[in-house]
Amino acid sequence: MRVLVTGASGGVGSTLIGRLSDTGVEVRATSRRPDPQRWPGVDNVASDLGEPRTLRPALEGVDAVFLVSFAPPQVLGELAEEMAAAGVAKVVVLSTIDTTRTEPFVEYNKQRHLAVENAVIDGGFTTVCLRPGAFARNAIRFWARQIREHRSVGLPFPESQQAPIADDDIAAVAVEALTTSALDGQKIVLTGPESLTMREQVGLVGRAINASIDITLLSDAHARALYGQVLPPQYLDLLMAQWAFEVTEPADVTQAVHVVTGRPATAFGDWAVSHRDAFLP
Ligand SMILES: NC(=O)c1ccc[n+]([C@@H]2O[C@H](COP(=O)([O-])OP(=O)(O)OC[C@H]3O[C@@H](n4cnc5c(N)ncnc54)[C@H](OP(=O)(O)O)[C@@H]3O)[C@@H](O)[C@H]2O)c1
């Protein structure tokens, strides 16, 4: 069996390549700027999901695709055609929990991911949609630099709650989805094991690096200036509204990682310990 992993240089994609290689599956990796040094022995091919024709070399001889949702809506039909023409039978989509939500602020992200899910389903592939909630890795993306440089984190909504999920847990479920028929046709909401406020998450990062991390309350304008450095404008609006909303109720928690993999989802504190280097100066 040959599996194409798109988004190969990203957090979930790179973890998935390691896990799939361990199972003996033949893996091909693709992203716009592939790094051949990263996966010696893995076929690493450049392609752009925004231009589906560029995927032809990557898709050759592939049975199943792990698809990150970066193709814009106007090319999704063409992307499905390219995969079908190459003989792909199964597609596992990395989608989002936002596809299940109804608040107006998720609409942009929800529609973007639903469009990919639907294009794959309509393309006639055996489909599994993985719908994760907030990634634990967001702590690195949003906070690591602040922690490394100042041992403090600026937050507009410290009591905002998420159930952060580890990339490796998503990858473990993706392996099951790609290599067995057990999850065929399912749309699976994946979360970490517990709802934690951002204040609690920062505390757990502090414990992982044996340091006390201050939390600074940010105004709306200050937060937008800070987080706008790592987020495109449409996601900045979405997240500011979402973080404000999440103050009012705990994050949804599902048991899907445990049910699919047979082991509990990784606790955020354990994830922080295994990623502590990212937060150290
Ligand atoms: N962050 C969260 O909390 C969260 C929660 C739920 C769902 N998600 C979803 O998870 C997915 C991954 O997000 P992420 O931010 O974590 O990604 P990421 O780890 O930064 O990885 C993105 C990967 O996709 C590749 N890529 C991006 N645009 C591409 C394109 N046009 N063509 C081909 N490859 C492309 C990148 O490599 P190149 O740059 O080399 O192309 C990279 O390998 C997104 O769909 C996101 O909406 C995120």
The ligand as an SDF file (V2000), in Angstrom:
LIG
                    3D

 48 52  0  0  0  0  0  0  0  0999 V2000
   -4.3360   24.9390   14.8180 N   0  0  0  0  0  0  0  0  0  0  0  0
   -5.4480   24.4260   15.2660 C   0  0  0  0  0  0  0  0  0  0  0  0
   -5.7970   24.5670   16.4530 O   0  0  0  0  0  0  0  0  0  0  0  0
   -6.3200   23.6250   14.3540 C   0  0  0  0  0  0  0  0  0  0  0  0
   -7.4410   22.9910   14.8740 C   0  0  0  0  0  0  0  0  0  0  0  0
   -8.2450   22.2240   14.0270 C   0  0  0  0  0  0  0  0  0  0  0  0
   -7.9420   22.0960   12.6830 C   0  0  0  0  0  0  0  0  0  0  0  0
   -6.8390   22.7450   12.1930 N   0  0  0  0  0  0  0  0  0  0  0  0
   -6.5500   22.5610   10.7510 C   0  0  0  0  0  0  0  0  0  0  0  0
   -5.4120   21.7360   10.6110 O   0  0  0  0  0  0  0  0  0  0  0  0
   -4.7820   22.0140    9.3700 C   0  0  0  0  0  0  0  0  0  0  0  0
   -3.2890   22.1600    9.5930 C   0  0  0  0  0  0  0  0  0  0  0  0
   -3.0780   23.3930   10.1930 O   0  0  0  0  0  0  0  0  0  0  0  0
   -1.6770   23.8210   10.7930 P   0  0  0  0  0  0  0  0  0  0  0  0
   -1.7340   25.3030   10.9540 O   0  0  0  0  0  0  0  0  0  0  0  0
   -1.3420   23.0110   11.9880 O   0  0  0  0  0  0  0  0  0  0  0  0
   -0.7040   23.4510    9.6200 O   0  0  0  0  0  0  0  0  0  0  0  0
    0.8620   23.2260    9.6780 P   0  0  0  0  0  0  0  0  0  0  0  0
    1.2930   22.2590   10.7100 O   0  0  0  0  0  0  0  0  0  0  0  0
    1.4880   24.5650    9.7320 O   0  0  0  0  0  0  0  0  0  0  0  0
    1.1090   22.5140    8.2830 O   0  0  0  0  0  0  0  0  0  0  0  0
    0.6950   22.9980    7.0900 C   0  0  0  0  0  0  0  0  0  0  0  0
    1.2630   22.0530    6.0430 C   0  0  0  0  0  0  0  0  0  0  0  0
    0.5530   22.1990    4.8410 O   0  0  0  0  0  0  0  0  0  0  0  0
    1.4530   22.5820    3.7970 C   0  0  0  0  0  0  0  0  0  0  0  0
    0.7290   23.4960    2.9190 N   0  0  0  0  0  0  0  0  0  0  0  0
    0.1690   24.6840    3.2400 C   0  0  0  0  0  0  0  0  0  0  0  0
   -0.4170   25.2280    2.1550 N   0  0  0  0  0  0  0  0  0  0  0  0
   -0.2290   24.3500    1.1290 C   0  0  0  0  0  0  0  0  0  0  0  0
   -0.5760   24.3260   -0.2440 C   0  0  0  0  0  0  0  0  0  0  0  0
   -1.2390   25.3470   -0.8310 N   0  0  0  0  0  0  0  0  0  0  0  0
   -0.2150   23.2630   -0.9930 N   0  0  0  0  0  0  0  0  0  0  0  0
    0.4770   22.2370   -0.4630 C   0  0  0  0  0  0  0  0  0  0  0  0
    0.8290   22.1890    0.8470 N   0  0  0  0  0  0  0  0  0  0  0  0
    0.4920   23.2370    1.6140 C   0  0  0  0  0  0  0  0  0  0  0  0
    2.6510   23.2050    4.5090 C   0  0  0  0  0  0  0  0  0  0  0  0
    3.8750   23.0380    3.8130 O   0  0  0  0  0  0  0  0  0  0  0  0
    4.4190   24.0740    2.6880 P   0  0  0  0  0  0  0  0  0  0  0  0
    4.3460   25.4390    3.3080 O   0  0  0  0  0  0  0  0  0  0  0  0
    5.7990   23.5690    2.3920 O   0  0  0  0  0  0  0  0  0  0  0  0
    3.4970   23.9070    1.5420 O   0  0  0  0  0  0  0  0  0  0  0  0
    2.7060   22.3160    5.7570 C   0  0  0  0  0  0  0  0  0  0  0  0
    3.3610   21.0990    5.4610 O   0  0  0  0  0  0  0  0  0  0  0  0
   -5.4840   23.2560    8.7990 C   0  0  0  0  0  0  0  0  0  0  0  0
   -6.4580   22.8890    7.8470 O   0  0  0  0  0  0  0  0  0  0  0  0
   -6.1740   23.8520   10.0300 C   0  0  0  0  0  0  0  0  0  0  0  0
   -7.3020   24.6210    9.6960 O   0  0  0  0  0  0  0  0  0  0  0  0
   -6.0280   23.4890   12.9820 C   0  0  0  0  0  0  0  0  0  0  0  0
  1  2  1  0
  2  3  2  0
  2  4  1  0
  4  5  1  0
  4 48  2  0
  5  6  2  0
  6  7  1  0
  7  8  2  0
  8  9  1  0
  8 48  1  0
  9 10  1  0
  9 46  1  0
 10 11  1  0
 11 12  1  0
 11 44  1  0
 12 13  1  0
 13 14  1  0
 14 15  2  0
 14 16  1  0
 14 17  1  0
 17 18  1  0
 18 19  2  0
 18 20  1  0
 18 21  1  0
 21 22  1  0
 22 23  1  0
 23 24  1  0
 23 42  1  0
 24 25  1  0
 25 26  1  0
 25 36  1  0
 26 27  1  0
 26 35  1  0
 27 28  2  0
 28 29  1  0
 29 30  1  0
 29 35  2  0
 30 31  1  0
 30 32  2  0
 32 33  1  0
 33 34  2  0
 34 35  1  0
 36 37  1  0
 36 42  1  0
 37 38  1  0
 38 39  2  0
 38 40  1  0
 38 41  1  0
 42 43  1  0
 44 45  1  0
 44 46  1  0
 46 47  1  0
M  CHG  2   8   1  16  -1
M  END
$$$$
